[in-house]
Amino acid sequence: MLVDVPKDSDFSIHNLPFGVFSDSKNNNPRPGVAIGEKILDLGILARHGLFEGCGDFSADAKSTFEQPTLNKFMSYSRKEWRFVRQQLTSFISNDQHPVRLDMPQGGLEALVNQKDSKMHLPCTIGDYTDFYASKEHATNVGTMFRGKDNALNPNWTHLPIGYHGRASSIVVSGTPIKRPLGQRVLTPGSPPMFGPSTKLDIELEMAFIVGKGNDLGSPIDISVAEDYIFGLVLMNDWSARDIQAWEYVPLGPFLGKNFGTSISPWVVTLDALEPFKVDLPTQDPIPMLYLADDKKSGYDINLSVSIKPQNSSCFRTISNSNLKYLYWSLKQQLAHHTIGGCNMRPGDMCGTGTISAPTETGFGSLLELTWNGKNKILVADAKSSSDSQDHYGYFLEDFDTVKLEGYCEANGIRVGFGSCVGQILPSLI
Amino acid sequence: MLVDVPKDSDFSIHNLPFGVFSDSKNNNPRPGVAIGEKILDLGILARHGLFEGCGDFSADAKSTFEQPTLNKFMSYSRKEWRFVRQQLTSFISNDQHPVRLDMPQGGLEALVNQKDSKMHLPCTIGDYTDFYASKEHATNVGTMFRGKDNALNPNWTHLPIGYHGRASSIVVSGTPIKRPLGQRVLTPGSPPMFGPSTKLDIELEMAFIVGKGNDLGSPIDISVAEDYIFGLVLMNDWSARDIQAWEYVPLGPFLGKNFGTSISPWVVTLDALEPFKVDLPTQDPIPMLYLADDKKSGYDINLSVSIKPQNSSCFRTISNSNLKYLYWSLKQQLAHHTIGGCNMRPGDMCGTGTISAPTETGFGSLLELTWNGKNKILVADAKSSSDSQDHYGYFLEDFDTVKLEGYCEANGIRVGFGSCVGQILPSLI
């Protein structure tokens, strides 16, 4: 093995997620693959001929991995994504690999320490869509605002509800988020007031990133939808509930969401996630033909949210959920998105919507965890607090740091997403 | 004058709108400016030194006008946009202009016929937002679906309601639009059915294109908002009313809109529109401080919609409206969009929403003109129809062609937008 991979690493040889990094030796953002605590520089490997033997792609591999984003690589097909993955597996695990033997330091020169690197957005995200595909989340929110009997809107079980989000304000994990200003109604029925959001929330989500795109007017059939998905990331869809509540009728969320959306830097491919496929929840009514999916189209991905207030020395987990609870599959989301003719481009991103577990220990937002600010939750216990007191909260306070994590584990194999982190900074006024 | 400009031309010397074109002699898309029936190739003019004398921009002008989009030019400030405009005015109108004297054909070599050219999108549109800023339109739609007493939602007069649209499916005038497939409910209360939209509509809009951007977390103050707007285009926000009606609660329009949005190819700058500024409608309640705008922030731009069914020999005008009716100004839209911290990038686009006049001859959608399919309208009279009969319609039929036009006129000066055209093609099934 070229690299020692710690047993509990998210970035085992079974993973090989793609990202864009830079470091002090070379501050050009460039494509890499995470392995253990290292990053493999794909440009260096391409220049040493590791990606020879895959048709037209091989002639283009050097230029593909010299780009500051992964869009060009994403625009290839699953065949090329798999080829690169196989070449990397062989390069890392085979000490007699001819390319390694040919490199002056046996391949070590292509390695960079993750801790010495800065991560960037993996791709230019042309368009960003956010779905609302967790039945538990939609039911919780609906129950809160419309009562238990009208919790789910009539359309919800017929199609994956989604909306267009803001692409410009998507940021990579580690980027601080400024508390947004805006209009909100402080007491029901009174006029709106201007000021900082007082109901700043998180949303535990994952997002898929589109690989190959489709032409305008040519929908992606669900039977081949997987070939159009490059991979997945963790996503925190920061939400200002008070701004959102006032503005969202009738055209949906706008300023309540577009001040920032954080994603994890490493894109885990569908091939790496293949061993962790599980059955979807039962879908009733049976979806229309264009949404008819294989039963085994869910993924068993453990997800968690943890929080560290300013006065605390460590993160405290406030929620444990799993992607397997998602009602609408990723393929159903993509097939629905394009059925009217909408075109997708390499690097476009689709969030799942908040992923809530069936029980309250796994709700994916503070809105649900505190039941819209009714029940406070423990965010830091006495042991970890500077003032030796338990700390409870409703929504996010200034300087809170939030961390999402996700991983799959089965038969001794671990494939993880790393983390998606963001700290809240005070508003401008 | 370098060029003869017909008296009724939209592209007088007072206009000088920017666009991206290609032609049979050079099929690289490149920036140009419309004048009369010609296009001035900005790359050629830059290479002949027309843009010398404006600081850093001058050194960069050649590269700026060799781009396949206008984004780089848009990323400069109003100072550079004005400088280019002034240089062009002088180049066109002054027969003794030194750059013209220096060119072998006296400047004629920079001219291309519009009729021999193909127009492209003027810029890469990173994000597209659509507002809902016409009180007449919002009131009409509200009255139709909620009754006269609840026509406007409580938030509508407090802020410019808007939502994120789909950037990938924005197309330039002339691109056909395929009728979308999707889920829709045919009779109220019955389950949704899958099929082609039967309520395909237009929306008469304009859109502003962002010039200089702002950083995430740093709102654009309304007092300087004009400096961030490069110019305006006509926009047809094609809408499938049946798909939209079923899907839009609670997150807003999605597949009902994202199958295509058409814009006119020539971006008319705010400087060209300056002489046509008029007072905004009275705003009640008085907007919050961050939305406090100069009274004279409207624009008197005559707008029309015309339609040509397959069996007709000519376009028939079905609506005459005007941008001056818009309740929320462009500056208010931009200030609101960024107040929570959302960042804008050069080339981002914001639609106004449907611009409806106070009376029904100027409603900006078939939804309003037919009052949701209750009253049919004349789309082709007997004289222009192949079968010598009047033709009436509700929503768009296959092969209908729709044309939006817009122009300003005052004191013998005309500044126009050309047209935004699109033909409906049959759905896939």
Chai-1 contact restraints between the chains, C-beta under 6 A:
chainA,res_idxA,chainB,res_idxB,connection_type,confidence,min_distance_angstrom,max_distance_angstrom,comment,restraint_id
A,G126,B,S168,contact,1.0,0.0,6.0,A-B,restraint_1
A,D127,B,R166,contact,1.0,0.0,6.0,A-B,restraint_2
A,D127,B,A167,contact,1.0,0.0,6.0,A-B,restraint_3
A,D127,B,S168,contact,1.0,0.0,6.0,A-B,restraint_4
A,N153,B,V249,contact,1.0,0.0,6.0,A-B,restraint_5
A,N155,B,W246,contact,1.0,0.0,6.0,A-B,restraint_6
A,H158,B,P192,contact,1.0,0.0,6.0,A-B,restraint_7
A,L159,B,Q183,contact,1.0,0.0,6.0,A-B,restraint_8
A,I161,B,L251,contact,1.0,0.0,6.0,A-B,restraint_9
A,G162,B,F254,contact,1.0,0.0,6.0,A-B,restraint_10
A,Y163,B,L251,contact,1.0,0.0,6.0,A-B,restraint_11
A,Y163,B,G252,contact,1.0,0.0,6.0,A-B,restraint_12
A,Y163,B,F254,contact,1.0,0.0,6.0,A-B,restraint_13
A,H164,B,H164,contact,1.0,0.0,6.0,A-B,restraint_14
A,H164,B,G165,contact,1.0,0.0,6.0,A-B,restraint_15
A,H164,B,R166,contact,1.0,0.0,6.0,A-B,restraint_16
A,G165,B,H164,contact,1.0,0.0,6.0,A-B,restraint_17
A,R166,B,D127,contact,1.0,0.0,6.0,A-B,restraint_18
A,R166,B,H164,contact,1.0,0.0,6.0,A-B,restraint_19
A,A167,B,D127,contact,1.0,0.0,6.0,A-B,restraint_20
A,S168,B,G126,contact,1.0,0.0,6.0,A-B,restraint_21
A,S168,B,D127,contact,1.0,0.0,6.0,A-B,restraint_22
A,S168,B,N343,contact,1.0,0.0,6.0,A-B,restraint_23
A,S168,B,R345,contact,1.0,0.0,6.0,A-B,restraint_24
A,S169,B,L216,contact,1.0,0.0,6.0,A-B,restraint_25
A,S169,B,C342,contact,1.0,0.0,6.0,A-B,restraint_26
A,S169,B,N343,contact,1.0,0.0,6.0,A-B,restraint_27
A,K178,B,G217,contact,1.0,0.0,6.0,A-B,restraint_28
A,K178,B,G341,contact,1.0,0.0,6.0,A-B,restraint_29
A,P180,B,G340,contact,1.0,0.0,6.0,A-B,restraint_30
A,P180,B,G341,contact,1.0,0.0,6.0,A-B,restraint_31
A,L181,B,I339,contact,1.0,0.0,6.0,A-B,restraint_32
A,L181,B,G340,contact,1.0,0.0,6.0,A-B,restraint_33
A,G182,B,G340,contact,1.0,0.0,6.0,A-B,restraint_34
A,Q183,B,L159,contact,1.0,0.0,6.0,A-B,restraint_35
A,P192,B,H158,contact,1.0,0.0,6.0,A-B,restraint_36
A,F194,B,M288,contact,1.0,0.0,6.0,A-B,restraint_37
A,L216,B,S169,contact,1.0,0.0,6.0,A-B,restraint_38
A,G217,B,K178,contact,1.0,0.0,6.0,A-B,restraint_39
A,W246,B,N155,contact,1.0,0.0,6.0,A-B,restraint_40
A,V249,B,N153,contact,1.0,0.0,6.0,A-B,restraint_41
A,L251,B,I161,contact,1.0,0.0,6.0,A-B,restraint_42
A,L251,B,Y163,contact,1.0,0.0,6.0,A-B,restraint_43
A,L251,B,G252,contact,1.0,0.0,6.0,A-B,restraint_44
A,G252,B,Y163,contact,1.0,0.0,6.0,A-B,restraint_45
A,G252,B,L251,contact,1.0,0.0,6.0,A-B,restraint_46
A,G252,B,G252,contact,1.0,0.0,6.0,A-B,restraint_47
A,F254,B,G162,contact,1.0,0.0,6.0,A-B,restraint_48
A,F254,B,Y163,contact,1.0,0.0,6.0,A-B,restraint_49
A,L255,B,G340,contact,1.0,0.0,6.0,A-B,restraint_50
A,N258,B,C342,contact,1.0,0.0,6.0,A-B,restraint_51
A,F259,B,G340,contact,1.0,0.0,6.0,A-B,restraint_52
A,F259,B,G341,contact,1.0,0.0,6.0,A-B,restraint_53
A,F259,B,C342,contact,1.0,0.0,6.0,A-B,restraint_54
A,M288,B,F194,contact,1.0,0.0,6.0,A-B,restraint_55
A,I339,B,L181,contact,1.0,0.0,6.0,A-B,restraint_56
A,G340,B,P180,contact,1.0,0.0,6.0,A-B,restraint_57
A,G340,B,L181,contact,1.0,0.0,6.0,A-B,restraint_58
A,G340,B,G182,contact,1.0,0.0,6.0,A-B,restraint_59
A,G340,B,L255,contact,1.0,0.0,6.0,A-B,restraint_60
A,G340,B,F259,contact,1.0,0.0,6.0,A-B,restraint_61
A,G341,B,K178,contact,1.0,0.0,6.0,A-B,restraint_62
A,G341,B,P180,contact,1.0,0.0,6.0,A-B,restraint_63
A,G341,B,F259,contact,1.0,0.0,6.0,A-B,restraint_64
A,C342,B,S169,contact,1.0,0.0,6.0,A-B,restraint_65
A,C342,B,N258,contact,1.0,0.0,6.0,A-B,restraint_66
A,C342,B,F259,contact,1.0,0.0,6.0,A-B,restraint_67
A,N343,B,S168,contact,1.0,0.0,6.0,A-B,restraint_68
A,N343,B,S169,contact,1.0,0.0,6.0,A-B,restraint_69
A,R345,B,S168,contact,1.0,0.0,6.0,A-B,restraint_70
